[in-house]
Amino acid sequence: MFRDVYVDKNVELTAAAKARAAWMSTGAILAGHSAAAVLGTKWLDAAAPAEIVRSDRHGQPGIVVHSFRLADDEVRSFSGMRVTTAARTAFDIGCGLPVVRSVPILDALLNATRIEPAHVRAVADRYPGARGIRRLRAALEVADGGAESPMETRVRMLLLNARLPRPETQIELWGLHTRCIRVDMGWRAWKVAVEYDGIQHWDDPAQRAWDIERITLLEAAGWVVIRISAAMLGRPGAIVDRVRAKLAERGAFGRSELEFRTQGPHST
């Protein structure tokens, strides 16, 4: 994989495996994509290069070397390796990538480590002139550790970009069943839920049966559930229109606000 590091050709080369191999080869601090992988972040691109931090910028193929300054409390030991903390890792990812690419990774990192955007902002406050700081702050405004897949992030970003109210993620509802009923995202005030149906909702019979019962119970309790599939994401306008209409039915907008959201602020 890297200098003096070998792996059986049948081993799956995940982002976490690549990170450990980079650490074994260099002994350097893992950062960015590699630190996120070691800290348990899901859905990372295994083809992306490993990332390390050290003063010597000489690298090797497949490893990106950073020489930025790290405070003592921005590095930790994890599984025997030195990695940047979750907050510092999020800072580097948010500064280094466009918002549309960083938010899904930040969502997954926040979900895996349970840190809050405020922890990342505290790191950002240390480096007010850092390159990419403005796009980091923009990403943190919409990042949400409640997202449990990149597709859920994509749906949420679609709704936010349409200027709909920000949905709460992973809403837990008790008392409708002996077990907790949870929806991907939605608005408690208007009892509108949005669910992304991944492959497990169709291929797993037990999951499918629970989905049917869960949605029946939600609707009996006055909720409206909007279900979205991967195919539907090819028609983003239709999704936005459907969600906006249900929110409007439940009184989420005044008339002028609804016209603004539907037509846009510069319509005549």
One Martini backbone bead per residue (centre of mass of N, CA, C, O) as a GRO file, in nm:
protein
  268
    1MET     BB    1   0.063   0.059  -0.026
    2PHE     BB    2   0.315   0.152   0.129
    3ARG     BB    3   0.592   0.205   0.269
    4ASP     BB    4   0.637  -0.103   0.425
    5VAL     BB    5   0.331  -0.173   0.330
    6TYR     BB    6   0.117  -0.459   0.347
    7VAL     BB    7  -0.145  -0.645   0.164
    8ASP     BB    8  -0.382  -0.837   0.099
    9LYS     BB    9  -0.554  -0.858  -0.201
   10ASN     BB   10  -0.842  -0.936  -0.043
   11VAL     BB   11  -0.846  -0.675   0.098
   12GLU     BB   12  -1.031  -0.418   0.196
   13LEU     BB   13  -0.989  -0.072   0.095
   14THR     BB   14  -1.040   0.133   0.322
   15ALA     BB   15  -1.010   0.428   0.477
   16ALA     BB   16  -0.905   0.301   0.743
   17ALA     BB   17  -0.683   0.121   0.620
   18LYS     BB   18  -0.529   0.354   0.485
   19ALA     BB   19  -0.466   0.510   0.742
   20ARG     BB   20  -0.302   0.293   0.890
   21ALA     BB   21  -0.088   0.261   0.669
   22ALA     BB   22   0.015   0.553   0.684
   23TRP     BB   23   0.105   0.538   0.978
   24MET     BB   24   0.303   0.296   0.948
   25SER     BB   25   0.487   0.445   0.732
   26THR     BB   26   0.524   0.742   0.901
   27GLY     BB   27   0.413   0.826   1.207
   28ALA     BB   28   0.201   1.030   1.162
   29ILE     BB   29  -0.043   1.250   1.168
   30LEU     BB   30  -0.374   1.224   1.135
   31ALA     BB   31  -0.596   1.364   0.884
   32GLY     BB   32  -0.890   1.432   0.786
   33HIS     BB   33  -0.995   1.168   0.623
   34SER     BB   34  -0.828   0.976   0.810
   35ALA     BB   35  -0.932   1.068   1.083
   36ALA     BB   36  -1.229   1.016   1.026
   37ALA     BB   37  -1.199   0.710   0.989
   38VAL     BB   38  -1.080   0.641   1.271
   39LEU     BB   39  -1.341   0.783   1.421
   40GLY     BB   40  -1.596   0.637   1.241
   41THR     BB   41  -1.658   0.735   0.966
   42LYS     BB   42  -1.883   0.716   0.724
   43TRP     BB   43  -1.889   0.707   0.367
   44LEU     BB   44  -1.609   0.697   0.262
   45ASP     BB   45  -1.363   0.740   0.027
   46ALA     BB   46  -1.135   0.492  -0.060
   47ALA     BB   47  -0.984   0.662  -0.300
   48ALA     BB   48  -0.877   0.851  -0.120
   49PRO     BB   49  -0.632   1.000   0.020
   50ALA     BB   50  -0.419   1.018   0.249
   51GLU     BB   51  -0.366   1.201   0.571
   52ILE     BB   52  -0.103   1.417   0.692
   53VAL     BB   53   0.112   1.551   0.963
   54ARG     BB   54   0.414   1.738   0.881
   55SER     BB   55   0.704   1.913   0.818
   56ASP     BB   56   0.761   1.705   0.607
   57ARG     BB   57   0.656   1.725   0.264
   58HIS     BB   58   0.743   1.455   0.195
   59GLY     BB   59   0.612   1.198  -0.002
   60GLN     BB   60   0.369   0.969  -0.139
   61PRO     BB   61   0.180   0.782  -0.302
   62GLY     BB   62  -0.145   0.843  -0.154
   63ILE     BB   63  -0.020   1.100   0.012
   64VAL     BB   64  -0.108   1.373   0.204
   65VAL     BB   65   0.082   1.661   0.303
   66HIS     BB   66   0.081   1.846   0.598
   67SER     BB   67   0.200   2.171   0.771
   68PHE     BB   68   0.019   2.246   0.984
   69ARG     BB   69  -0.081   2.379   1.275
   70LEU     BB   70  -0.091   2.226   1.607
   71ALA     BB   71  -0.242   2.190   1.884
   72ASP     BB   72  -0.230   1.992   2.153
   73ASP     BB   73  -0.565   1.977   2.168
   74GLU     BB   74  -0.571   1.860   1.842
   75VAL     BB   75  -0.455   1.590   1.966
   76ARG     BB   76  -0.483   1.227   1.957
   77SER     BB   77  -0.538   0.905   2.080
   78PHE     BB   78  -0.615   0.621   1.848
   79SER     BB   79  -0.550   0.305   1.831
   80GLY     BB   80  -0.231   0.400   1.855
   81MET     BB   81  -0.289   0.673   1.715
   82ARG     BB   82  -0.231   0.985   1.569
   83VAL     BB   83  -0.490   1.234   1.583
   84THR     BB   84  -0.717   1.438   1.509
   85THR     BB   85  -0.962   1.578   1.627
   86ALA     BB   86  -1.284   1.612   1.553
   87ALA     BB   87  -1.283   1.922   1.536
   88ARG     BB   88  -1.026   1.950   1.360
   89THR     BB   89  -1.121   1.772   1.131
   90ALA     BB   90  -1.366   1.943   1.054
   91PHE     BB   91  -1.210   2.196   0.992
   92ASP     BB   92  -1.037   2.083   0.755
   93ILE     BB   93  -1.271   1.988   0.578
   94GLY     BB   94  -1.429   2.262   0.559
   95CYS     BB   95  -1.182   2.423   0.435
   96GLY     BB   96  -1.106   2.207   0.187
   97LEU     BB   97  -1.414   2.210   0.097
   98PRO     BB   98  -1.685   2.229  -0.047
   99VAL     BB   99  -1.993   2.236   0.081
  100VAL     BB  100  -2.123   2.002  -0.089
  101ARG     BB  101  -1.885   1.801   0.017
  102SER     BB  102  -1.862   1.848   0.334
  103VAL     BB  103  -2.140   1.793   0.469
  104PRO     BB  104  -2.157   1.480   0.456
  105ILE     BB  105  -1.900   1.442   0.629
  106LEU     BB  106  -1.984   1.607   0.874
  107ASP     BB  107  -2.231   1.449   0.945
  108ALA     BB  108  -2.079   1.176   0.993
  109LEU     BB  109  -1.883   1.284   1.209
  110LEU     BB  110  -2.091   1.385   1.413
  111ASN     BB  111  -2.232   1.111   1.443
  112ALA     BB  112  -1.978   0.942   1.542
  113THR     BB  113  -1.875   1.162   1.784
  114ARG     BB  114  -2.088   1.380   1.908
  115ILE     BB  115  -2.037   1.645   1.811
  116GLU     BB  116  -2.053   1.993   1.776
  117PRO     BB  117  -2.038   2.278   1.594
  118ALA     BB  118  -1.922   2.444   1.835
  119HIS     BB  119  -1.648   2.293   1.847
  120VAL     BB  120  -1.555   2.393   1.565
  121ARG     BB  121  -1.579   2.697   1.613
  122ALA     BB  122  -1.357   2.707   1.829
  123VAL     BB  123  -1.135   2.646   1.629
  124ALA     BB  124  -1.192   2.876   1.426
  125ASP     BB  125  -1.130   3.111   1.632
  126ARG     BB  126  -0.813   3.059   1.616
  127TYR     BB  127  -0.847   3.089   1.271
  128PRO     BB  128  -0.964   3.357   1.110
  129GLY     BB  129  -0.745   3.341   0.845
  130ALA     BB  130  -0.814   3.088   0.720
  131ARG     BB  131  -0.831   2.886   0.471
  132GLY     BB  132  -1.180   2.840   0.423
  133ILE     BB  133  -1.352   2.963   0.665
  134ARG     BB  134  -1.620   3.044   0.521
  135ARG     BB  135  -1.705   2.756   0.428
  136LEU     BB  136  -1.711   2.632   0.701
  137ARG     BB  137  -1.933   2.813   0.827
  138ALA     BB  138  -2.145   2.737   0.615
  139ALA     BB  139  -2.149   2.431   0.680
  140LEU     BB  140  -2.226   2.458   0.989
  141GLU     BB  141  -2.516   2.575   0.939
  142VAL     BB  142  -2.609   2.270   0.802
  143ALA     BB  143  -2.504   2.076   0.981
  144ASP     BB  144  -2.594   1.720   1.083
  145GLY     BB  145  -2.571   1.445   1.306
  146GLY     BB  146  -2.851   1.296   1.230
  147ALA     BB  147  -2.746   1.187   0.988
  148GLU     BB  148  -2.740   0.836   0.837
  149SER     BB  149  -2.684   0.951   0.539
  150PRO     BB  150  -2.613   1.096   0.239
  151MET     BB  151  -2.914   1.101   0.147
  152GLU     BB  152  -3.023   1.261   0.383
  153THR     BB  153  -2.853   1.505   0.328
  154ARG     BB  154  -2.959   1.563   0.046
  155VAL     BB  155  -3.249   1.617   0.128
  156ARG     BB  156  -3.199   1.845   0.328
  157MET     BB  157  -3.053   2.037   0.127
  158LEU     BB  158  -3.290   2.067  -0.063
  159LEU     BB  159  -3.479   2.207   0.142
  160LEU     BB  160  -3.291   2.444   0.218
  161ASN     BB  161  -3.248   2.555  -0.076
  162ALA     BB  162  -3.576   2.610  -0.078
  163ARG     BB  163  -3.645   2.764   0.199
  164LEU     BB  164  -3.714   2.579   0.414
  165PRO     BB  165  -3.756   2.470   0.699
  166ARG     BB  166  -3.574   2.339   0.935
  167PRO     BB  167  -3.520   2.020   1.005
  168GLU     BB  168  -3.556   1.765   1.210
  169THR     BB  169  -3.362   1.503   1.326
  170GLN     BB  170  -3.444   1.216   1.446
  171ILE     BB  171  -3.741   1.165   1.539
  172GLU     BB  172  -3.887   1.096   1.854
  173LEU     BB  173  -4.162   0.868   1.931
  174TRP     BB  174  -4.377   0.825   2.203
  175GLY     BB  175  -4.676   0.613   2.257
  176LEU     BB  176  -4.750   0.454   1.972
  177HIS     BB  177  -4.564   0.227   2.093
  178THR     BB  178  -4.353   0.003   2.246
  179ARG     BB  179  -4.177   0.151   2.047
  180CYS     BB  180  -3.988   0.360   1.895
  181ILE     BB  181  -4.055   0.629   1.680
  182ARG     BB  182  -3.876   0.709   1.374
  183VAL     BB  183  -3.763   0.992   1.187
  184ASP     BB  184  -3.552   1.147   0.981
  185MET     BB  185  -3.748   1.404   0.924
  186GLY     BB  186  -3.895   1.725   1.047
  187TRP     BB  187  -4.211   1.873   1.191
  188ARG     BB  188  -4.373   1.895   1.480
  189ALA     BB  189  -4.567   2.143   1.456
  190TRP     BB  190  -4.692   1.997   1.166
  191LYS     BB  191  -4.665   1.693   1.121
  192VAL     BB  192  -4.400   1.653   0.927
  193ALA     BB  193  -4.254   1.394   0.728
  194VAL     BB  194  -3.926   1.273   0.613
  195GLU     BB  195  -3.838   0.990   0.400
  196TYR     BB  196  -3.570   0.777   0.333
  197ASP     BB  197  -3.562   0.501   0.103
  198GLY     BB  198  -3.376   0.253   0.126
  199ILE     BB  199  -3.296  -0.067   0.047
  200GLN     BB  200  -3.391  -0.188   0.328
  201HIS     BB  201  -3.701  -0.115   0.284
  202TRP     BB  202  -3.723  -0.355   0.050
  203ASP     BB  203  -3.525  -0.618   0.132
  204ASP     BB  204  -3.641  -0.613   0.430
  205PRO     BB  205  -3.906  -0.760   0.571
  206ALA     BB  206  -3.899  -0.645   0.859
  207GLN     BB  207  -3.870  -0.349   0.778
  208ARG     BB  208  -4.120  -0.335   0.601
  209ALA     BB  209  -4.328  -0.404   0.822
  210TRP     BB  210  -4.254  -0.167   1.011
  211ASP     BB  211  -4.310   0.064   0.816
  212ILE     BB  212  -4.611   0.016   0.788
  213GLU     BB  213  -4.682   0.044   1.088
  214ARG     BB  214  -4.549   0.317   1.147
  215ILE     BB  215  -4.713   0.489   0.941
  216THR     BB  216  -4.992   0.422   1.049
  217LEU     BB  217  -4.940   0.549   1.331
  218LEU     BB  218  -4.870   0.833   1.237
  219GLU     BB  219  -5.136   0.894   1.087
  220ALA     BB  220  -5.318   0.847   1.339
  221ALA     BB  221  -5.151   1.100   1.486
  222GLY     BB  222  -5.138   1.328   1.230
  223TRP     BB  223  -4.933   1.247   1.029
  224VAL     BB  224  -4.725   1.326   0.752
  225VAL     BB  225  -4.570   1.116   0.497
  226ILE     BB  226  -4.271   1.160   0.307
  227ARG     BB  227  -4.152   0.962   0.049
  228ILE     BB  228  -3.810   0.884  -0.058
  229SER     BB  229  -3.626   0.809  -0.342
  230ALA     BB  230  -3.372   0.782  -0.556
  231ALA     BB  231  -3.542   0.842  -0.810
  232MET     BB  232  -3.670   1.113  -0.703
  233LEU     BB  233  -3.397   1.281  -0.703
  234GLY     BB  234  -3.435   1.342  -1.018
  235ARG     BB  235  -3.694   1.531  -0.888
  236PRO     BB  236  -3.658   1.790  -0.691
  237GLY     BB  237  -3.906   1.972  -0.746
  238ALA     BB  238  -4.123   1.766  -0.657
  239ILE     BB  239  -4.035   1.744  -0.365
  240VAL     BB  240  -4.061   2.037  -0.281
  241ASP     BB  241  -4.360   2.070  -0.354
  242ARG     BB  242  -4.468   1.854  -0.160
  243VAL     BB  243  -4.358   1.970   0.104
  244ARG     BB  244  -4.473   2.253   0.082
  245ALA     BB  245  -4.771   2.171   0.069
  246LYS     BB  246  -4.785   2.032   0.348
  247LEU     BB  247  -4.697   2.275   0.515
  248ALA     BB  248  -4.924   2.461   0.422
  249GLU     BB  249  -5.162   2.285   0.525
  250ARG     BB  250  -5.032   2.318   0.835
  251GLY     BB  251  -4.936   2.636   0.865
  252ALA     BB  252  -4.628   2.735   0.805
  253PHE     BB  253  -4.754   2.970   0.624
  254GLY     BB  254  -4.798   3.254   0.505
  255ARG     BB  255  -4.892   3.399   0.224
  256SER     BB  256  -4.637   3.570   0.164
  257GLU     BB  257  -4.436   3.343   0.224
  258LEU     BB  258  -4.535   3.141   0.014
  259GLU     BB  259  -4.481   3.321  -0.231
  260PHE     BB  260  -4.180   3.351  -0.184
  261ARG     BB  261  -4.108   3.043  -0.191
  262THR     BB  262  -4.235   2.987  -0.476
  263GLN     BB  263  -4.120   3.252  -0.654
  264GLY     BB  264  -3.941   3.441  -0.510
  265PRO     BB  265  -3.787   3.751  -0.427
  266HIS     BB  266  -3.787   3.853  -0.764
  267SER     BB  267  -4.067   3.845  -0.829
  268THR     BB  268  -4.363   3.986  -1.030
   0.00000   0.00000   0.00000
